[in-house]
Amino acid sequence: MTEAEIESLKQKISTLRLEHHDLDAAICRMEESRVFEDEQLHRLKKKKLFLKDQITQLERRLGPTTHH
């Protein structure tokens, strides 16, 4: 894997982590406010899990010592 590919993967991971964090915050706010539809909350939680899976897959591609 080239340095450019490694940097691209790291940038993608960073972007996904930010989106994952934002979703987590939104889910927490929804649960605290109690103003939400179960279906909407379920979709957000499902997307959050999907993002976490993508992050994990990309980190595996980088190898054990090159991520974070």
Secondary structure by P-SEA (a helix, b strand, c coil): ccaaaaaaaaaaaaaaaaaaaaaaaaaaaaaaaccccaaaaaaaaaaaaaaaaaaaaaaaaacccccc
